[in-house]
Amino acid sequence: MSKRCINAAKAPAAIGPYSHAVAAGDLVFLSGQLGADPASGTLVPGGIEAETRQALANIASVLAELGLTVADVVKTTVFLRDMGEFARMNAVYAETFASEYPARSTFQVAALPKGGAVEIEVIASSCRAAADAVATRRVGD
């Protein structure tokens, strides 16, 4: 299986030695995205809601460079600085993933880069036909 590393022009620059995404087979693994403005690299003002919205926009930018959308996301991992902000993050998250939600794990962590309130990483499938087939099959069949 070949591996292709992607660095998206419209996402904030990586702050370490990693790629924005790595495509391997039919899966695309995105590195965690903070709520950082792509132009300045600084966290957007406005707290957890604004940072969540920007992190998801950054994810959408990386996916777009691969010809994918958030509809192709099959798994997310959300890292929160404070689990007390879960409901506020979740409300914004639900604006992006409105139906056929991806699987998700959420963790509170001691700290995030740049003092961020949230970081989100995703796994996407670049094989829509296979994903559609799975979605139409009932559990237990």
N, C-alpha and C positions, 0 to 999 in steps of 0.2 A: 504494500500500500504506500502510495506516495504522500508526501506532506507538503503543503504550500503555506507559507507564512504571509500574512497580510498586514500592512500598516495603512490605515485609512487616512486620506488627506483631510477629511472633514471632521475627524475626531481629535480630541486633545492628544498632544504628543505623549508617548509613553514616558513615564518617569523612572524607568529602569530598563534593564536588558531583557525586554520581552516584546512580543508582537501583539498587535491589537487582536488578531485572530489567527488560528491555525486550522486549515481545512485538511481533513484526513478521511479519505473515502467519502461517504455521504454525510459525514458530520462536520460541523464547524464549531470550534471551541473558542469563545470570545473571552479575553481577559476581562477582569473586573473593571467596570467604569464607575468613576466618581461623578458627582454632579459638577464637573469642571467645565467652564466655558472653553470651547475649542480654540478660540482666538487668543485668549490670554493665559489659559491653563490654570486660572484661579477658580476657586469654588464660587458658584453663583450665590448671591445673597438671597435670603428669604427662608432659610431653615430647611427642615426635612422635606417639605413638599416641593420646594423649588429644586433642591438637590436631586430628589428622586426623579422629577420630571426631566431634568437635564441629563442625568445618568441614562435614562431610557431613550432620550433623544440621541445621545452619543452611541448607544447600542444600535439604534435604528440606522445611524450613519454608517457604522461599520458593516452592518448587514446589507445596506443598499449597495455598497461597493462590490458586494459579492452577488448582487442580483437577488437578494433575499429580503424578507420583511419580518416584522415581529410575528406574523402568522406562522413562520417557519420555526419558531423557537419551541423546543420540546422540554427544556429544563432550565430553571433559573435558580441561582443561589443569591440570597440577599444577606448582606452583612450590615448590621445596624450598630451604631455606637451606643444606642440606648433603646432597649426593647420597649420602653414606655412610649416610644414614638411609632410603634408598629402600626397602630390604626391609621395614623396620618399618612405613613408611607403606603399602606395598603390601599387607601382611597385613591391615591395618585396612580399606583400600580394598576388598579382596576380600570382606569381610563385607557390604558395602553392594551391590556389583555382583557378585552371585554367579553370574550366567549372562547370556548375550547381552550381553557387555561392550560398553560404548560405546567408540568410538575414543578414543585418549588420547595426549597428548604430555606429557612431564615434563622440566622444566628446573631446573638449579641456578641460583639468583640470588644476587647479592651481599648483598641484605638484603630483608626483608619488613616491612610496617608493624607497628608495636608490637613489633618484635623476634620476630615469629612464626617458627615452624619450617616451616610449610606454609600455602599458600593454594591454593584450588581454585576454578576457574571452570568453568561448564558451559554447553552449548547443549542445549536440549530441544526435542522436537517435540510440538506440541499436536495433531497429526493421527495418532492411533494407527492408523487404518485404513490409511493410506499406509505407515506404518512396518511394519505387519504384512505387507503385500503385498511389500515389499522383503525382509523377513526370510525369506519363504517361497520367493522366487525364488532359484535357484541362480546362483552366480557363473559367468559365461560363457554364460548362456542368452540 
